[in-house]
Amino acid sequence: MTFDLLIWTGAGVTLLGVIGLIACVIYAMRLRQAGLDDAAMRAGLRKGVLWNMVALFVSVIGLMLVILGIALG
């Protein structure tokens, strides 16, 4: 039963990471539509890349929890 909790917690963390990745895509699309100059676009995308990496890391941690729960369960 404890490992079921680990699996569902991991699935929730993964879902948060995927939501973060979708938010990064929306952020980048809004930047593109804003028609910014090159320097402002680079600064905005630098911030977007940082959040993209954070969201990807959260998603990977969630998947690791799911795999750990399945392997131990």
Distance bins in CASP14 RR format, pairs under 12 A and 6 or more apart:
PFRMAT RR
TARGET T0000
AUTHOR 0000-0000-0000
RMODE 2
METHOD distances of the structure
MODEL  1
1 7 0 0 0 0 0 1 0 0 0 0 0
1 8 0 0 0 0 0 1 0 0 0 0 0
1 69 0 0 0 0 0 1 0 0 0 0 0
1 73 0 0 0 0 1 0 0 0 0 0 0
2 8 0 0 0 0 0 1 0 0 0 0 0
2 9 0 0 0 0 0 1 0 0 0 0 0
2 68 0 0 0 0 0 1 0 0 0 0 0
2 69 0 0 0 0 1 0 0 0 0 0 0
2 72 0 0 0 0 1 0 0 0 0 0 0
2 73 0 0 0 0 1 0 0 0 0 0 0
3 9 0 0 0 0 0 1 0 0 0 0 0
3 10 0 0 0 0 0 1 0 0 0 0 0
3 65 0 0 0 0 0 1 0 0 0 0 0
3 66 0 0 0 0 0 1 0 0 0 0 0
3 67 0 0 0 0 0 1 0 0 0 0 0
3 68 0 0 0 0 1 0 0 0 0 0 0
3 69 1 0 1 0 0 0 0 0 0 0 0
3 70 1 0 0 1 0 0 0 0 0 0 0
3 71 0 0 0 0 1 0 0 0 0 0 0
3 72 1 0 1 0 0 0 0 0 0 0 0
3 73 1 1 0 0 0 0 0 0 0 0 0
4 10 0 0 0 0 0 1 0 0 0 0 0
4 11 0 0 0 0 0 1 0 0 0 0 0
4 65 0 0 0 0 0 1 0 0 0 0 0
4 66 0 0 0 0 0 1 0 0 0 0 0
4 69 0 0 0 0 1 0 0 0 0 0 0
4 70 0 0 0 0 0 1 0 0 0 0 0
4 72 0 0 0 0 0 1 0 0 0 0 0
4 73 0 0 0 0 1 0 0 0 0 0 0
5 11 0 0 0 0 0 1 0 0 0 0 0
5 12 0 0 0 0 0 1 0 0 0 0 0
5 65 0 0 0 0 0 1 0 0 0 0 0
5 66 0 0 0 0 0 1 0 0 0 0 0
5 68 0 0 0 0 0 1 0 0 0 0 0
5 69 0 0 0 0 1 0 0 0 0 0 0
5 72 0 0 0 0 0 1 0 0 0 0 0
5 73 0 0 0 0 0 1 0 0 0 0 0
6 12 0 0 0 0 0 1 0 0 0 0 0
6 13 0 0 0 0 0 1 0 0 0 0 0
6 62 0 0 0 0 1 0 0 0 0 0 0
6 64 0 0 0 0 0 1 0 0 0 0 0
6 65 1 0 1 0 0 0 0 0 0 0 0
6 66 1 0 0 1 0 0 0 0 0 0 0
6 67 0 0 0 0 1 0 0 0 0 0 0
6 68 1 0 0 1 0 0 0 0 0 0 0
6 69 1 0 1 0 0 0 0 0 0 0 0
6 70 0 0 0 0 1 0 0 0 0 0 0
6 71 0 0 0 0 0 1 0 0 0 0 0
6 72 1 0 0 1 0 0 0 0 0 0 0
6 73 0 0 0 0 1 0 0 0 0 0 0
7 13 0 0 0 0 0 1 0 0 0 0 0
7 14 0 0 0 0 0 1 0 0 0 0 0
7 62 0 0 0 0 1 0 0 0 0 0 0
7 63 0 0 0 0 0 1 0 0 0 0 0
7 64 0 0 0 0 0 1 0 0 0 0 0
7 65 1 0 0 1 0 0 0 0 0 0 0
7 66 1 0 1 0 0 0 0 0 0 0 0
7 67 0 0 0 0 1 0 0 0 0 0 0
7 68 0 0 0 0 1 0 0 0 0 0 0
7 69 1 0 1 0 0 0 0 0 0 0 0
7 70 1 0 0 1 0 0 0 0 0 0 0
7 71 0 0 0 0 0 1 0 0 0 0 0
7 72 0 0 0 0 1 0 0 0 0 0 0
7 73 0 0 0 0 1 0 0 0 0 0 0
8 14 0 0 0 0 0 1 0 0 0 0 0
8 15 0 0 0 0 0 1 0 0 0 0 0
8 62 0 0 0 0 0 1 0 0 0 0 0
8 65 0 0 0 0 1 0 0 0 0 0 0
8 66 0 0 0 0 1 0 0 0 0 0 0
8 69 0 0 0 0 1 0 0 0 0 0 0
8 70 0 0 0 0 0 1 0 0 0 0 0
9 15 0 0 0 0 0 1 0 0 0 0 0
9 16 0 0 0 0 0 1 0 0 0 0 0
9 61 0 0 0 0 0 1 0 0 0 0 0
9 62 1 0 0 1 0 0 0 0 0 0 0
9 63 0 0 0 0 0 1 0 0 0 0 0
9 64 0 0 0 0 0 1 0 0 0 0 0
9 65 1 0 0 1 0 0 0 0 0 0 0
9 66 0 0 0 0 1 0 0 0 0 0 0
9 68 0 0 0 0 0 1 0 0 0 0 0
9 69 0 0 0 0 1 0 0 0 0 0 0
10 16 0 0 0 0 1 0 0 0 0 0 0
10 17 0 0 0 0 0 1 0 0 0 0 0
10 18 0 0 0 0 0 1 0 0 0 0 0
10 58 0 0 0 0 0 1 0 0 0 0 0
10 59 0 0 0 0 1 0 0 0 0 0 0
10 60 0 0 0 0 0 1 0 0 0 0 0
10 61 1 0 0 1 0 0 0 0 0 0 0
10 62 1 0 1 0 0 0 0 0 0 0 0
10 63 1 0 0 1 0 0 0 0 0 0 0
10 64 0 0 0 0 1 0 0 0 0 0 0
10 65 1 1 0 0 0 0 0 0 0 0 0
10 66 1 0 1 0 0 0 0 0 0 0 0
10 67 0 0 0 0 1 0 0 0 0 0 0
10 68 0 0 0 0 1 0 0 0 0 0 0
10 69 0 0 0 0 1 0 0 0 0 0 0
10 70 0 0 0 0 0 1 0 0 0 0 0
11 17 0 0 0 0 0 1 0 0 0 0 0
11 18 0 0 0 0 0 1 0 0 0 0 0
11 59 0 0 0 0 0 1 0 0 0 0 0
11 61 0 0 0 0 0 1 0 0 0 0 0
11 62 1 0 0 1 0 0 0 0 0 0 0
11 63 0 0 0 0 1 0 0 0 0 0 0
11 64 0 0 0 0 0 1 0 0 0 0 0
11 65 0 0 0 0 1 0 0 0 0 0 0
11 66 1 0 1 0 0 0 0 0 0 0 0
11 67 0 0 0 0 0 1 0 0 0 0 0
11 69 0 0 0 0 0 1 0 0 0 0 0
11 70 0 0 0 0 0 1 0 0 0 0 0
12 18 0 0 0 0 1 0 0 0 0 0 0
12 19 0 0 0 0 1 0 0 0 0 0 0
12 58 0 0 0 0 1 0 0 0 0 0 0
12 59 0 0 0 0 0 1 0 0 0 0 0
12 61 0 0 0 0 0 1 0 0 0 0 0
12 62 1 0 0 1 0 0 0 0 0 0 0
12 63 0 0 0 0 0 1 0 0 0 0 0
12 65 0 0 0 0 1 0 0 0 0 0 0
12 66 0 0 0 0 1 0 0 0 0 0 0
13 19 0 0 0 0 0 1 0 0 0 0 0
13 20 0 0 0 0 0 1 0 0 0 0 0
13 55 0 0 0 0 0 1 0 0 0 0 0
13 57 0 0 0 0 0 1 0 0 0 0 0
13 58 1 0 0 1 0 0 0 0 0 0 0
13 59 1 0 0 1 0 0 0 0 0 0 0
13 60 0 0 0 0 1 0 0 0 0 0 0
13 61 1 0 0 1 0 0 0 0 0 0 0
13 62 1 1 0 0 0 0 0 0 0 0 0
13 63 0 0 0 0 1 0 0 0 0 0 0
13 64 0 0 0 0 1 0 0 0 0 0 0
13 65 1 0 0 1 0 0 0 0 0 0 0
13 66 0 0 0 0 1 0 0 0 0 0 0
13 68 0 0 0 0 0 1 0 0 0 0 0
14 20 0 0 0 0 0 1 0 0 0 0 0
14 21 0 0 0 0 0 1 0 0 0 0 0
14 55 0 0 0 0 0 1 0 0 0 0 0
14 56 0 0 0 0 0 1 0 0 0 0 0
14 57 0 0 0 0 0 1 0 0 0 0 0
14 58 1 0 0 1 0 0 0 0 0 0 0
14 59 1 0 1 0 0 0 0 0 0 0 0
14 60 0 0 0 0 1 0 0 0 0 0 0
14 61 0 0 0 0 1 0 0 0 0 0 0
14 62 1 0 1 0 0 0 0 0 0 0 0
14 63 1 0 1 0 0 0 0 0 0 0 0
14 64 0 0 0 0 1 0 0 0 0 0 0
14 65 0 0 0 0 1 0 0 0 0 0 0
14 66 1 0 0 1 0 0 0 0 0 0 0
14 67 0 0 0 0 0 1 0 0 0 0 0
15 21 0 0 0 0 0 1 0 0 0 0 0
15 22 0 0 0 0 0 1 0 0 0 0 0
15 55 0 0 0 0 0 1 0 0 0 0 0
15 58 0 0 0 0 1 0 0 0 0 0 0
15 59 0 0 0 0 1 0 0 0 0 0 0
15 62 0 0 0 0 1 0 0 0 0 0 0
15 63 0 0 0 0 0 1 0 0 0 0 0
15 65 0 0 0 0 0 1 0 0 0 0 0
15 66 0 0 0 0 0 1 0 0 0 0 0
16 22 0 0 0 0 0 1 0 0 0 0 0
16 23 0 0 0 0 0 1 0 0 0 0 0
16 54 0 0 0 0 0 1 0 0 0 0 0
16 55 0 0 0 0 1 0 0 0 0 0 0
16 56 0 0 0 0 0 1 0 0 0 0 0
16 57 0 0 0 0 0 1 0 0 0 0 0
16 58 1 0 1 0 0 0 0 0 0 0 0
16 59 1 0 0 1 0 0 0 0 0 0 0
16 60 0 0 0 0 0 1 0 0 0 0 0
16 61 0 0 0 0 1 0 0 0 0 0 0
16 62 0 0 0 0 1 0 0 0 0 0 0
16 63 0 0 0 0 0 1 0 0 0 0 0
16 65 0 0 0 0 0 1 0 0 0 0 0
17 23 0 0 0 0 1 0 0 0 0 0 0
17 24 0 0 0 0 1 0 0 0 0 0 0
17 51 0 0 0 0 0 1 0 0 0 0 0
17 52 0 0 0 0 0 1 0 0 0 0 0
17 53 0 0 0 0 0 1 0 0 0 0 0
17 54 0 0 0 0 1 0 0 0 0 0 0
17 55 1 0 1 0 0 0 0 0 0 0 0
17 56 1 0 0 1 0 0 0 0 0 0 0
17 57 0 0 0 0 1 0 0 0 0 0 0
17 58 1 0 1 0 0 0 0 0 0 0 0
17 59 1 0 1 0 0 0 0 0 0 0 0
17 60 0 0 0 0 1 0 0 0 0 0 0
17 61 0 0 0 0 1 0 0 0 0 0 0
17 62 1 0 0 1 0 0 0 0 0 0 0
17 63 0 0 0 0 1 0 0 0 0 0 0
18 24 0 0 0 0 0 1 0 0 0 0 0
18 25 0 0 0 0 0 1 0 0 0 0 0
18 55 1 0 0 1 0 0 0 0 0 0 0
18 56 0 0 0 0 1 0 0 0 0 0 0
18 58 0 0 0 0 1 0 0 0 0 0 0
18 59 1 0 1 0 0 0 0 0 0 0 0
18 60 0 0 0 0 0 1 0 0 0 0 0
18 62 0 0 0 0 0 1 0 0 0 0 0
18 63 0 0 0 0 0 1 0 0 0 0 0
19 25 0 0 0 0 0 1 0 0 0 0 0
19 26 0 0 0 0 0 1 0 0 0 0 0
19 51 0 0 0 0 0 1 0 0 0 0 0
19 55 1 0 0 1 0 0 0 0 0 0 0
19 58 0 0 0 0 1 0 0 0 0 0 0
19 59 0 0 0 0 1 0 0 0 0 0 0
20 26 0 0 0 0 1 0 0 0 0 0 0
20 27 0 0 0 0 1 0 0 0 0 0 0
20 48 0 0 0 0 0 1 0 0 0 0 0
20 51 1 0 0 1 0 0 0 0 0 0 0
20 52 0 0 0 0 1 0 0 0 0 0 0
20 53 0 0 0 0 0 1 0 0 0 0 0
20 54 0 0 0 0 1 0 0 0 0 0 0
20 55 1 1 0 0 0 0 0 0 0 0 0
20 56 0 0 0 0 1 0 0 0 0 0 0
20 57 0 0 0 0 0 1 0 0 0 0 0
20 58 1 0 0 1 0 0 0 0 0 0 0
20 59 0 0 0 0 1 0 0 0 0 0 0
21 27 0 0 0 0 0 1 0 0 0 0 0
21 28 0 0 0 0 0 1 0 0 0 0 0
21 48 0 0 0 0 0 1 0 0 0 0 0
21 51 0 0 0 0 1 0 0 0 0 0 0
21 52 1 0 0 1 0 0 0 0 0 0 0
21 53 0 0 0 0 0 1 0 0 0 0 0
21 54 0 0 0 0 1 0 0 0 0 0 0
21 55 1 0 1 0 0 0 0 0 0 0 0
21 56 1 0 0 1 0 0 0 0 0 0 0
21 57 0 0 0 0 0 1 0 0 0 0 0
21 58 0 0 0 0 1 0 0 0 0 0 0
21 59 1 0 0 1 0 0 0 0 0 0 0
21 60 0 0 0 0 0 1 0 0 0 0 0
22 28 0 0 0 0 0 1 0 0 0 0 0
22 29 0 0 0 0 0 1 0 0 0 0 0
22 51 0 0 0 0 0 1 0 0 0 0 0
22 52 0 0 0 0 0 1 0 0 0 0 0
22 55 0 0 0 0 1 0 0 0 0 0 0
22 56 0 0 0 0 0 1 0 0 0 0 0
22 59 0 0 0 0 0 1 0 0 0 0 0
23 29 0 0 0 0 0 1 0 0 0 0 0
23 30 0 0 0 0 0 1 0 0 0 0 0
23 48 0 0 0 0 1 0 0 0 0 0 0
23 51 1 0 0 1 0 0 0 0 0 0 0
23 52 0 0 0 0 1 0 0 0 0 0 0
23 54 0 0 0 0 0 1 0 0 0 0 0
23 55 1 0 0 1 0 0 0 0 0 0 0
23 58 0 0 0 0 0 1 0 0 0 0 0
24 30 0 0 0 0 0 1 0 0 0 0 0
24 31 0 0 0 0 0 1 0 0 0 0 0
24 44 0 0 0 0 0 1 0 0 0 0 0
24 45 0 0 0 0 0 1 0 0 0 0 0
24 47 0 0 0 0 1 0 0 0 0 0 0
24 48 1 0 1 0 0 0 0 0 0 0 0
24 49 0 0 0 0 1 0 0 0 0 0 0
24 50 0 0 0 0 1 0 0 0 0 0 0
24 51 1 0 1 0 0 0 0 0 0 0 0
24 52 1 0 1 0 0 0 0 0 0 0 0
24 53 0 0 0 0 1 0 0 0 0 0 0
24 54 0 0 0 0 1 0 0 0 0 0 0
24 55 1 0 0 1 0 0 0 0 0 0 0
24 56 0 0 0 0 1 0 0 0 0 0 0
24 58 0 0 0 0 0 1 0 0 0 0 0
24 59 0 0 0 0 0 1 0 0 0 0 0
25 31 0 0 0 0 0 1 0 0 0 0 0
25 32 0 0 0 0 0 1 0 0 0 0 0
25 48 0 0 0 0 1 0 0 0 0 0 0
25 51 0 0 0 0 0 1 0 0 0 0 0
25 52 0 0 0 0 1 0 0 0 0 0 0
25 55 0 0 0 0 0 1 0 0 0 0 0
26 32 0 0 0 0 0 1 0 0 0 0 0
26 33 0 0 0 0 0 1 0 0 0 0 0
26 48 0 0 0 0 0 1 0 0 0 0 0
26 51 0 0 0 0 0 1 0 0 0 0 0
26 52 0 0 0 0 0 1 0 0 0 0 0
26 55 0 0 0 0 0 1 0 0 0 0 0
27 33 0 0 0 0 0 1 0 0 0 0 0
27 34 0 0 0 0 0 1 0 0 0 0 0
27 44 0 0 0 0 1 0 0 0 0 0 0
27 45 0 0 0 0 1 0 0 0 0 0 0
27 46 0 0 0 0 0 1 0 0 0 0 0
27 47 0 0 0 0 1 0 0 0 0 0 0
27 48 1 0 1 0 0 0 0 0 0 0 0
27 49 0 0 0 0 0 1 0 0 0 0 0
27 50 0 0 0 0 0 1 0 0 0 0 0
27 51 1 0 0 1 0 0 0 0 0 0 0
27 52 0 0 0 0 1 0 0 0 0 0 0
27 55 0 0 0 0 0 1 0 0 0 0 0
28 34 0 0 0 0 0 1 0 0 0 0 0
28 36 0 0 0 0 0 1 0 0 0 0 0
28 41 0 0 0 0 1 0 0 0 0 0 0
28 44 0 0 0 0 1 0 0 0 0 0 0
28 45 1 0 0 1 0 0 0 0 0 0 0
28 46 0 0 0 0 0 1 0 0 0 0 0
28 47 0 0 0 0 0 1 0 0 0 0 0
28 48 1 0 0 1 0 0 0 0 0 0 0
28 49 0 0 0 0 1 0 0 0 0 0 0
28 51 0 0 0 0 1 0 0 0 0 0 0
28 52 0 0 0 0 1 0 0 0 0 0 0
29 35 0 0 0 0 0 1 0 0 0 0 0
29 45 0 0 0 0 0 1 0 0 0 0 0
29 48 0 0 0 0 0 1 0 0 0 0 0
30 36 0 0 0 0 0 1 0 0 0 0 0
30 41 0 0 0 0 0 1 0 0 0 0 0
30 44 0 0 0 0 0 1 0 0 0 0 0
30 45 0 0 0 0 0 1 0 0 0 0 0
30 48 0 0 0 0 0 1 0 0 0 0 0
31 37 0 0 0 0 0 1 0 0 0 0 0
31 40 0 0 0 0 1 0 0 0 0 0 0
31 41 1 0 0 1 0 0 0 0 0 0 0
31 42 0 0 0 0 0 1 0 0 0 0 0
31 43 0 0 0 0 1 0 0 0 0 0 0
31 44 1 0 1 0 0 0 0 0 0 0 0
31 45 1 0 0 1 0 0 0 0 0 0 0
31 46 0 0 0 0 0 1 0 0 0 0 0
31 47 0 0 0 0 1 0 0 0 0 0 0
31 48 0 0 0 0 1 0 0 0 0 0 0
31 49 0 0 0 0 0 1 0 0 0 0 0
32 40 0 0 0 0 0 1 0 0 0 0 0
32 41 0 0 0 0 1 0 0 0 0 0 0
32 44 0 0 0 0 0 1 0 0 0 0 0
32 45 0 0 0 0 1 0 0 0 0 0 0
33 41 0 0 0 0 0 1 0 0 0 0 0
34 40 0 0 0 0 1 0 0 0 0 0 0
34 41 0 0 0 0 1 0 0 0 0 0 0
34 44 0 0 0 0 1 0 0 0 0 0 0
34 45 0 0 0 0 0 1 0 0 0 0 0
35 41 1 0 0 1 0 0 0 0 0 0 0
35 44 0 0 0 0 0 1 0 0 0 0 0
36 42 0 0 0 0 1 0 0 0 0 0 0
36 43 0 0 0 0 1 0 0 0 0 0 0
36 44 1 0 0 1 0 0 0 0 0 0 0
36 45 0 0 0 0 1 0 0 0 0 0 0
37 43 0 0 0 0 0 1 0 0 0 0 0
37 44 0 0 0 0 0 1 0 0 0 0 0
38 44 0 0 0 0 0 1 0 0 0 0 0
38 45 0 0 0 0 0 1 0 0 0 0 0
39 45 0 0 0 0 0 1 0 0 0 0 0
39 46 0 0 0 0 0 1 0 0 0 0 0
40 46 0 0 0 0 0 1 0 0 0 0 0
40 47 0 0 0 0 0 1 0 0 0 0 0
41 47 0 0 0 0 0 1 0 0 0 0 0
41 48 0 0 0 0 0 1 0 0 0 0 0
42 48 0 0 0 0 0 1 0 0 0 0 0
42 49 0 0 0 0 0 1 0 0 0 0 0
43 49 0 0 0 0 0 1 0 0 0 0 0
43 50 0 0 0 0 0 1 0 0 0 0 0
44 50 0 0 0 0 1 0 0 0 0 0 0
44 51 0 0 0 0 0 1 0 0 0 0 0
44 52 0 0 0 0 0 1 0 0 0 0 0
45 51 0 0 0 0 0 1 0 0 0 0 0
45 52 0 0 0 0 1 0 0 0 0 0 0
46 52 0 0 0 0 0 1 0 0 0 0 0
46 53 0 0 0 0 0 1 0 0 0 0 0
47 53 0 0 0 0 0 1 0 0 0 0 0
47 54 0 0 0 0 0 1 0 0 0 0 0
48 54 0 0 0 0 1 0 0 0 0 0 0
48 55 0 0 0 0 1 0 0 0 0 0 0
48 56 0 0 0 0 0 1 0 0 0 0 0
49 55 0 0 0 0 0 1 0 0 0 0 0
49 56 0 0 0 0 0 1 0 0 0 0 0
50 56 0 0 0 0 0 1 0 0 0 0 0
50 57 0 0 0 0 0 1 0 0 0 0 0
51 57 0 0 0 0 0 1 0 0 0 0 0
51 58 0 0 0 0 0 1 0 0 0 0 0
52 58 0 0 0 0 0 1 0 0 0 0 0
52 59 0 0 0 0 0 1 0 0 0 0 0
53 59 0 0 0 0 0 1 0 0 0 0 0
53 60 0 0 0 0 0 1 0 0 0 0 0
54 60 0 0 0 0 0 1 0 0 0 0 0
54 61 0 0 0 0 0 1 0 0 0 0 0
55 61 0 0 0 0 0 1 0 0 0 0 0
55 62 0 0 0 0 0 1 0 0 0 0 0
56 62 0 0 0 0 0 1 0 0 0 0 0
56 63 0 0 0 0 0 1 0 0 0 0 0
57 63 0 0 0 0 0 1 0 0 0 0 0
57 64 0 0 0 0 0 1 0 0 0 0 0
58 64 0 0 0 0 0 1 0 0 0 0 0
58 65 0 0 0 0 0 1 0 0 0 0 0
59 65 0 0 0 0 0 1 0 0 0 0 0
59 66 0 0 0 0 0 1 0 0 0 0 0
60 66 0 0 0 0 0 1 0 0 0 0 0
60 67 0 0 0 0 0 1 0 0 0 0 0
61 67 0 0 0 0 0 1 0 0 0 0 0
61 68 0 0 0 0 0 1 0 0 0 0 0
62 68 0 0 0 0 1 0 0 0 0 0 0
62 69 0 0 0 0 0 1 0 0 0 0 0
63 69 0 0 0 0 0 1 0 0 0 0 0
63 70 0 0 0 0 0 1 0 0 0 0 0
64 70 0 0 0 0 0 1 0 0 0 0 0
64 71 0 0 0 0 0 1 0 0 0 0 0
65 71 0 0 0 0 0 1 0 0 0 0 0
65 72 0 0 0 0 0 1 0 0 0 0 0
66 72 0 0 0 0 0 1 0 0 0 0 0
66 73 0 0 0 0 0 1 0 0 0 0 0
67 73 0 0 0 0 0 1 0 0 0 0 0
END
